[in-house]
Amino acid sequence: MTITYLGENHAPATNSKGARSYTRLFKLTTSAKTERAYHVGSHASLPIIGEVHPYDSGAWCTTLQVDPTDPWKGWTVTAEYSTERELAEDPTDDPAEITWGYEQFQKPAVTNYAGQAILNSAGDPFDPPIMIDDSRPHVTISKNLATVPVWITTYQDAINSGSFTVDGITVGAGLAKMQNITITRAQSRNGTSFRTVTFSIHLQKQGWSSKQLDAGFRQIGYGGARENIRNDGDDELPAAPVPLNGGVAISSPTPANAQYRVDVVYEAKDFSVLPLT
């Protein structure tokens, strides 16, 4: 059995708004009916998916179509090239695909837009708290990797320990959080095995620390002992948590003097080492 490469014919090319595409036509023949499209398309003289165009280094082979003629001895192979998608011969060399969007959540309203506490007219926090929209921008990155990355087990709900840049945008320390990671089944291109890893990073302009109004039903009394807070005048227990300052009840709480506890609740990791390009 023999597959013979006869050569290449002239074919059209197109430039549409700066995106260049090319078609190349190749002629081959086979000597046996058992030689099928797979064998013809695998001939060493033909281009492979991801290969650079011989005269335009900005265009990559995206499609190979194998058609029988004559009726089975003759074959035509059509190769399509394009500059729109830089598909490399090695799939792990493909650039990351990056998309942006917003996702809607809700959260308790602890402070107003000016950073002041949200309290009722008596200086008490609302119970239950007021809920407001929490529209989070997020960026989703898809990247071909040779193996399942080890970091998927350590970046669960992690925030960024330092600034990093994605898609030309710099994100400050503590403003990003790993939200979701998916991995495809094993794939293959040009004999190279790979998986496509997709991960979503959510952003918060106030950061991801927990900020809660410092309030409760007990305070720190004489000698550090904890004691119940009593209402002025009737010595009864309060019906709602009382704003505190340093563990002591604020006698006349207002949005201006209410205090907060800020706690780091997520582990910080280096996001700059992630496959972002």
N, C-alpha and C positions, 0 to 999 in steps of 0.2 A: 504494500500500500504506500502511495506517494502523494503528498500534497505539494503542488508546484506554485510558487509565487511568480506571477507574470508581470506585475508592475502596477504603477499608479496612474490614473487618468486625471485630467484637469477637472476641477469642481468649483462651485461658487463660494463666495465669501460675502459677509454682510457686516456693515457697521451701522448700528441703530442707536442713536443718541450716545455714542461713545462706547457702547458695548459691542465688541467684535466677536463674530462667530464664523467658523470655517467648516467646510465639508471636504473630506478626502475620500476618494473612491479607489479601491484596490481590486485587482482581478487575480483569481487563483483557480486552479483546476485540481481535481482529485482523480485517482486511478481506480477507486473501488466504491461501490454503493454503501459500504459499511462506514465510510468516512463521512461523518456528520458535521453539523454546524459548529459543535463544540471543538472538534479537531481543527476545522478550518480557521475559526476565530482565534485559536491558540497558536497560530503559526508565528514563528519568531520574527518574521519580517513585518508583522503588523504592529501598530501602536497598542499600548495598554491603557486602561482607564487611569487618569491622573497624570499621564505623560504630557510633557510640554510640547506645543506645536513646533515643528522644525524651523519655522520662519518668524514666529511671534512668541516670545518667551512669556508673554502675559496671558496666553491662552492655554487651557488644559483640555485634554481629551475627556469628554463627559459620557459619550455613548459609542458603542460598537454594534452595528447591525449586520448580520450575516444572511445573505439571500442566495438560494440555489438557482441556477440557470442551466439550460442546454441539455436535458432537463436536470441532470444530477452531476455531470462532470464539471460544469462551469459554476463559479461562485463569484459574487460581488460582496465586498465588505465595505460598509460605509462608516467612516469615523467622523463624529461631530466634536468640534472644539468650541469653547466659549471662554470669554474673559470674565463673565459674570460670577462664576463660582470657582475659586482657586482650589480645585480638587487635586491634592498631591498624590503622587504614586504611593507613598507611605501614608495610610489613613491617619496616623497619629501626628502627621505634619499639617493636617488641615487646620486652618484657623478656627478658633472658638466661635460659635454662633451665639450672639448676645442679644437679648430682648429686654425691654423695660416695660413696666406697667404699674398699676396701683391695685391694692386689694383692701377691701373694707372690713374693718373690725369695730368693736365697741369697747370702751374702757370707762372706769369710774372717773368722774370729773373731780380731781383733787384740788387743782388750782385753775384760775382763769387765765386768759391769754397773757396777762401782765405778771403772772407768777404769784398772785395773791390767793390765800386760802378761800375755798368756797364754803361759807358758813351761813346758817340761818340768822335771822335778826337778833336772836338771843345769844349768838356766838357759839352755837353747837353745830357739829357736822351733821349733814343730812343722813338719815337712816330710813330706808336704804339710800346709798349715794346716787347722785344724778349720773346717768350714763350718757356718753357722747360718742359721736363717730370718731374712729381712729383710722384715717386713710393712710396706709403705709405704701410708699414707693418700694418696688422690689426689682431686682435685676436677676435674670435667669441666664445661666451660662451652660452651653452644651459643648463638650470637648471629647474627642476620641482619645482613649488611653489604651495602652497595651494590656494592662491588667486592672483588676479591681483595686482602686487606691486604698491604702491602709488607713488614710486619714478619715474615711467615712465613719469609722467607729469612734473617733476621738473628737470630731467637730460637731457632735450632737448638741444643738442649741448653743453653740459657742458664739461669743461676740469677738470683734476684732481688737487685738491688743495694741495695735498701732495703725497708722494710716496706710491705705493701699489704694491703688488706681485700677479701675475697671472701665474699659471703653472710653478712656480719656478723662474720666471723672475721678477725682480724688475724694475718698471717704475718710473722714477723721476717725481717730481712735474711739472705740466704744459706741459707734453709731450704727454698726452693721451686725446682723445676727443670722447665722445659718438656719434656714427654715425648712428646707426639704432637699433630699438627694434621691435620685433614681438612676438605675444602671440597666442598660439593655442586656439582652443575651449576647453571647459571643458572636461576632460577625467576622467576615474575611474580605479583604480586597487585595488583589495582586499577591496572594499568598501570605499576607500579613494579617494575623488575628488581632482583633481590637474590640473594645466595648465603648459605647457612647455614654458618658457620665453627664448627667444634667443636675445642676444644683441651683437652688433659689436662695438669694440673700435679701432679707428685708432690712429696710433702713428706718431709723427713727432720729429726727433732728434733735430730740431731747436726750437721746441715749437710751440704754436698756436697763439702767439701774431702777430698783423699786423705790418709789417715793410715796410715803404714807404720812398722813397727818398724825403727829404725836399726840395721842389722846387715849384716855382710858378711864376706868372706874377706881383705880388705886393710884396713890402717889407715895413718894419716899418721904417718910417722916423723920422724927428725931432718932439719931443714931443709925440711920440707914434702914430702919424697919419700914416695911410696906404696910400702909394703912388705907382703909376705905376712905374715899372722898365723900364729904357730907355737904349737903346744900346749906348755903348761908341762910340763917333765920329759922329753918325748921329741923335742921340736923338730920334730914332724911337722905337716903342714897339717891344720887342723880338718876334721871330716867334715860339719859344719853351719855356717851363717852365725853369726858371733859378734856379740852385741850391742855396739854402739859408743856412745861419748859424746864428741861433738866430734871424731869421726873416729878416736878411739883405743879399742882394745878394752877392755871392762869386765872386769876380772880375775875378779870374782865376781858375775856378773849375777843379778839377782833381779827379780820383778815390780815391786818398788818403785823400783829404780834404772834400769830399762830406759828408753830414750829413744825418741822418735818424730819422724818428719819429717811435717810437715803442709804440703801444697801445694794451692794453688787451681788446679784443672784446668779449670774451666768459665768462660766469659766471663760477666760480670755485666751484666744489663740491667734497665731500669726496668719492672717488672710493673704498676705503677699506671696506666700508659697503655693497658693492654689493655682490650678491651670486656668488662668484668666485671659489668655491670648490664643 
